[in-house]
């Protein structure tokens, strides 16, 4: 009897101790001491007491620590001790979902549903498992039940969106994702699903807006920027309108630039970034971006092509590099990737590098393959002009006009070739120049060349009218049109010289100088015009002043161009005119300098009779 009582007391003490260990674990768990709680629950299990509860808590802690396999083991042990524990059943289902074991998860959820048929979380988990198992119709039913129970849970709408997306009902997927986003506006995963669904539904503008929101949620997540840029590049490629194509590329630059900064070693991003810059005509940047991309993948022929094209066509002269462009085309050649379109650009690169024969060969080759390629004619015509092959050049520009009737520069270039002695066709030149002005009444270069034509055929009044019209069109916008203004004034001055209107000529030359358009010939004519205004009635002092002013212009003329024969001759004349009777010492210096200038004339032009007469007239030694 004593022994039975003692045994019962020992058992009671053991149970009390186990109970104390279990309660200790719960207290530690309540105090967020998961390490202590885990140890206490393990001790309780070893003591064989509270097996269902202790294993449940061990499973819950393991699950929270993402130790899924251990969690499954503990939870299964918990349910073995008490298979009516709905919390353990739900958590075991979650653990199986975490391992993508959807079949096992569904088994546990069916058991949980029997234990707690009105439990909202079970419907949600059921829906999640069914979506993962590609069983969409039952999933939608379960998730709809969950939504009725807890309509403010964003996870429900996220899963509904996934379900509708998988069965291809994209509009319903989008609406559910948007509802989830309303409830969880800072959730990046939800926002990306909205954007991707909009892309799948071809709602590109709305997708772009969604990606912008995603970038605002997390500005450091690279994939958002890549996907954002990618759909814009895709839209640009698909666009048939040049303006809309360029607009899409421009929009793509910003997100792709951020992506490249976040992921500088990503080949796809670097390629798309270079393409977007090129498609936006930001060619200097495109050349550099293509170079950076080629450092990641040197065999990408599209990047070699973009680099070559960009280095030829860059807007600023400082960004153009014909040699580097030819290197890019050589890389294409080595990879047997040269296309006919590449020959046009490579030809222009050869031309820029002074390799005219190779340039013409490339463009001729491109023309033979495709005689309708309108991009060939202008560069080939320009090269032929430089080679002074004006007849062929005029043919090229005529072809350009035929395929692009609004190419104003082609009208000018064609007209210029027809004004050359060995290709003379002044009637056609006039027709082309008049047509260019009809196309664009304020086309300054057209009017300047038409004025040259009129001067060429001695229609000086018509020439003057064109020059004056250019100046009228420019008005007070001289700073924006310095070249045209200066050229008009310079040519107007020459015209006034022809018409012997020397005061007007001087005024025009002065205005040309104000915009730095005063070359050696301007100063030559300017000095000559001043000498033509000499009037004996004005007296010696005024005559000497004008002579001194003319002398300055002749000096400037030969400084700007030491090979200007007339500049040296008239400088000699002015030096002689500068002598003052009685000032023998200075007169001797002037004579020596004048003799020197005329000797320079004869060195440049040995048959110049005026210089010979000058040397004889003042008895040069």
Secondary structure, 3 states (H helix, E strand, C coil): CHHHHHHHHHHHHHHHHHHHHHHHHHHHHHCCCHHHHHHHHHHHHHCCCCHHHHHHHHHHHHHHCCCHHHHHHHHHHHHHHCCCCHHHHHHHHHHHHHCCCHHHHHHHHHHHHHHCCCCHHHHHHHHHHHHHCCCHHHHHHHHHHHHHHCCCCHHHHHHHHHHHHHCCCHHHHHHHHHHHHHHCCCCHHHHHHHHHHHHHCCCHHHHHHHHHHHHHHCCCCHHHHHHHHHHHHHHHHHCCCHHHHHHHHHHHHHHHHHHHHHCCCCHHHHHHHHHHHHHCCCHHHHHHHHHHHHHHCCCCHHHHHHHHHHHHHCCCHHHCCHHHHHHHHHHHHHCCCCCHHHHHHHHHHHHHCCCHHHHHHHHHHHHHHCCCCHHHHHHHHHHHHHCCCHHHHHHHHHHHHHHCCCCHHHHHHHHHHHCCHHHCCHHHHHHHHHHHHHHCCCCHHHHHHHHHHHHHCCCHHHHHHHHHHHHHHHCCCCHHHHHHHHHHHHHHHHHHHHCCCHHHHHHHHHHHHHCCCCCHHHHHHHHHHHHHCCCHHHCHHHHHHHHHHHHHHHHHHHHHCCCCHHHHHHHHHHHHHCCCCCCHHHHHHHHHHHHHHHHHHHHHCCCCHHHHHHHHHCCCC
